Amino acid sequence: MQRLEEIFKIKIKDEELFRRALTHPSYTKEQEKTFLDSYERLEFLGDAVLKLLTSDILFEMYPDFPEGKLSKIRSIVVSDMTLAKIFKSYKLESLLFVAKHEKKQHLSENDTICACAFEALLGAFYLEGRLNGLRRFLRKVLKPYIEDVNANYVNFNAKALLQEYTQGVNKQLPEYKLLDEKGPAHKKTFTVQVLFKDEVCGTGTGSTKKEAEQNAAAEACRKFNVGEGE
C-alpha cells in the first residue's frame, strides 16, 4: 500500500480494495475464492474512469482539435500497450497476486494483464473518491504519450491508415506475414512483413505480433506517403 501511495501520491483508506485490484483471477481460483475477489469488476469501472479522465486531459491540452482527432488520439493512448508500459515503468507487476503456476510462466509481465490491473487500480481510487488526485496523476504520466501520439500519429495508427489506402487503390486488404519469432515465452521478439498486391512493402519487429505489424505498416505508410496530412 505504501508503494501505491508513493506512486499515485494519493492516500489509501481501504487496503482490501487495492489488494483486490492487484489480484489476477488465477489467484482467486488457486485460493478457492470467487471472481469477486479478483480485479475484473474494478477493471470494468477503471476502464470508464480512464476514458473520462483522458478525454478531459485531451480536451484541455488541445482546445482547437475536432472531436474526431481527439477520439483517435485517445484510442491509442488508452491501449493495453501504453497502459502496460506505465504499469511496468513503476514495477507494479511485482505487486500482482497470480497463481503459482502462472507466476512461473511470467504471467504478471503480460501486457494485457498489466493493463487490466492498472485500470482496476484506477477503479479502486475512484471508489475512494479520489478523482481529482487521479486526474493529476494521469495528466503527469499520460502527457508524454499524448504528445508523442500527436506528433507521430502515422506510426501509432499505421495499420488502419494502410488499410484505408489499399482499399482505396483496389479494395484489397494488406496481408501480414510472420517471418520470425525469437526468445522465451514471456519475452519474445516478432518480425513481420506486410504485403500489398503480392509485394513486400514493409517489415517490422516488436515484442508482440500486433506491435510488429504496426511497425511494418508504418514503414509501408512511409513508402506510399500515407497519412502525411494527419
C-alpha positions in Angstrom: 0.0 0.0 0.0 2.9 2.3 0.8 4.3 1.7 -2.7 1.0 2.6 -4.3 0.7 5.8 -2.3 4.2 6.9 -3.3 3.4 6.3 -7.0 0.0 7.8 -7.2 0.5 10.5 -4.5 -2.9 9.5 -3.1 -3.7 8.2 0.4 -5.4 4.8 0.6 -8.2 4.1 3.0 -9.5 0.6 2.1 -6.4 -1.7 1.7 -8.5 -4.7 0.8 -10.0 -2.9 -2.1 -6.5 -2.3 -3.6 -5.4 -5.9 -2.9 -8.4 -7.0 -5.0 -7.3 -4.5 -7.8 -3.9 -6.4 -7.9 -5.4 -9.9 -7.8 -5.5 -11.9 -11.1 -8.4 -14.4 -11.5 -5.9 -17.3 -11.5 -5.0 -16.5 -7.9 -8.6 -16.5 -6.7 -9.1 -19.9 -8.3 -6.0 -21.2 -6.7 -7.1 -19.9 -3.3 -10.7 -21.2 -3.9 -12.2 -17.7 -3.8 -14.8 -16.2 -6.1 -14.4 -13.9 -9.0 -15.5 -11.0 -6.7 -12.0 -11.2 -5.1 -10.2 -10.6 -8.4 -9.7 -7.3 -10.3 -12.3 -8.0 -13.0 -15.1 -5.8 -11.7 -12.7 -3.0 -10.7 -11.2 -3.2 -14.2 -14.6 -2.6 -15.7 -15.1 0.5 -13.6 -11.5 1.7 -14.1 -11.8 1.5 -17.9 -14.6 4.1 -17.8 -12.7 6.3 -15.4 -9.6 6.2 -17.6 -11.6 7.2 -20.7 -13.3 10.0 -18.9 -10.1 11.5 -17.4 -8.1 11.0 -20.6 -10.9 12.8 -22.5 -10.8 15.6 -20.0 -7.0 15.9 -20.3 -7.1 15.9 -24.1 -9.9 18.5 -24.1 -7.7 20.8 -22.1 -4.4 20.1 -23.9 -5.9 20.6 -27.5 -8.7 23.2 -27.4 -8.7 23.6 -31.2 -8.8 19.9 -32.1 -12.1 18.4 -33.6 -13.8 15.5 -31.9 -12.6 13.0 -34.4 -8.9 13.8 -33.8 -9.3 13.7 -30.1 -11.1 10.3 -30.3 -8.3 8.9 -32.4 -5.5 10.1 -30.0 -7.5 8.8 -27.0 -8.0 5.3 -28.5 -4.2 4.9 -28.9 -3.3 6.4 -25.5 -5.7 4.1 -23.6 -4.4 1.0 -25.4 -3.1 -2.0 -23.5 0.4 -1.3 -24.8 0.5 2.2 -23.3 -1.1 1.2 -20.0 1.3 -1.8 -19.6 4.3 0.5 -20.3 3.2 2.8 -17.5 2.4 0.0 -15.1 5.8 -1.7 -15.7 7.6 1.6 -15.5 6.7 1.7 -11.8 7.5 -2.0 -11.5 3.9 -2.6 -10.3 3.9 -6.1 -11.9 5.9 -7.2 -8.9 2.8 -6.5 -6.7 0.4 -8.7 -8.6 -1.1 -11.7 -7.0 -1.1 -14.6 -9.5 -1.3 -18.4 -9.1 2.0 -20.2 -8.6 1.9 -21.9 -12.0 1.1 -18.7 -13.8 3.9 -16.9 -11.9 6.4 -19.4 -13.2 5.2 -18.6 -16.7 5.8 -14.9 -16.1 2.1 -14.1 -16.4 2.5 -11.0 -14.4 4.6 -9.5 -17.2 1.8 -10.0 -19.8 0.8 -6.6 -21.3 -2.9 -7.3 -21.2 -2.8 -8.4 -17.6 -0.7 -5.3 -16.6 -3.2 -3.0 -18.4 -6.2 -4.7 -16.7 -4.6 -4.3 -13.3 -3.8 -0.7 -14.0 -7.4 0.0 -14.9 -8.5 -1.8 -11.7 -6.3 0.5 -9.6 -8.0 3.5 -11.2 -11.4 2.0 -10.4 -10.3 1.5 -6.7 -9.1 5.1 -6.4 -12.4 6.3 -8.0 -14.4 4.3 -5.4 -12.4 6.1 -2.7 -13.5 9.4 -4.1 -10.0 10.3 -5.4 -11.0 11.6 -8.9 -9.0 14.8 -8.6 -5.9 13.0 -7.4 -6.3 10.5 -10.3 -6.6 13.3 -12.8 -3.3 14.9 -11.6 -1.5 11.5 -11.7 -2.8 10.7 -15.2 -2.0 14.1 -16.6 1.6 13.6 -15.5 2.0 10.1 -16.8 -0.1 10.4 -20.0 1.1 13.8 -21.2 4.3 12.5 -22.8 2.4 9.6 -24.5 -0.3 12.0 -25.7 2.3 14.4 -27.2 4.1 11.5 -28.8 0.9 10.2 -30.4 0.0 13.6 -31.7 3.5 14.2 -33.2 3.8 10.7 -34.7 0.2 9.7 -35.4 1.1 7.7 -38.5 3.4 5.4 -36.6 0.7 4.6 -34.0 -2.2 4.2 -36.3 -0.4 2.8 -39.3 -2.4 -0.4 -39.7 -5.7 1.5 -40.1 -4.2 4.1 -42.4 -2.6 1.5 -44.6 -5.9 -0.4 -44.8 -7.7 2.7 -45.9 -5.1 3.3 -48.5 -5.1 -0.2 -50.0 -8.9 -0.4 -50.1 -8.9 2.9 -51.9 -6.5 1.6 -54.5 -8.1 -1.7 -55.4 -10.4 -2.7 -52.5 -7.8 -5.2 -51.2 -6.5 -5.6 -47.7 -2.8 -5.6 -46.8 -1.5 -9.1 -45.8 0.7 -9.6 -42.8 3.2 -12.5 -42.7 5.1 -13.6 -39.6 8.7 -14.1 -40.6 10.4 -14.9 -37.3 9.7 -15.4 -33.6 12.5 -15.5 -31.1 13.0 -15.6 -27.3 11.3 -17.2 -24.2 7.6 -17.2 -23.9 7.4 -14.1 -21.7 9.9 -12.1 -23.7 9.5 -12.8 -27.4 10.5 -10.7 -30.4 8.4 -11.0 -33.6 9.3 -10.0 -37.1 6.5 -9.3 -39.6 6.3 -8.4 -43.3 3.3 -6.6 -44.8 2.4 -7.3 -48.4 0.2 -5.5 -50.9 -0.5 -6.8 -54.4 1.8 -9.7 -53.5 4.8 -7.4 -53.0 6.5 -6.7 -49.7 6.0 -3.0 -48.7 7.2 -3.0 -45.1 8.9 -5.0 -42.4 8.7 -4.5 -38.6 9.7 -6.0 -35.3 8.1 -5.9 -31.9 7.6 -7.6 -28.5 4.1 -8.7 -29.8 2.8 -9.6 -33.2 0.5 -6.6 -33.1 3.4 -4.2 -32.4 5.5 -5.8 -35.2 2.5 -5.5 -37.6 2.1 -1.8 -36.6 5.8 -1.1 -37.3 5.6 -3.0 -40.6 2.6 -0.9 -41.6 4.3 2.3 -40.6 7.2 1.5 -43.0 4.6 0.8 -45.7 2.8 4.1 -45.0 6.1 6.0 -45.3 6.7 4.2 -48.6 3.3 5.2 -50.0 3.3 8.6 -48.4 0.1 7.7 -46.5 -1.0 9.9 -43.6 1.3 12.8 -44.4 -1.5 15.3 -43.7 -2.6 13.8 -40.4 
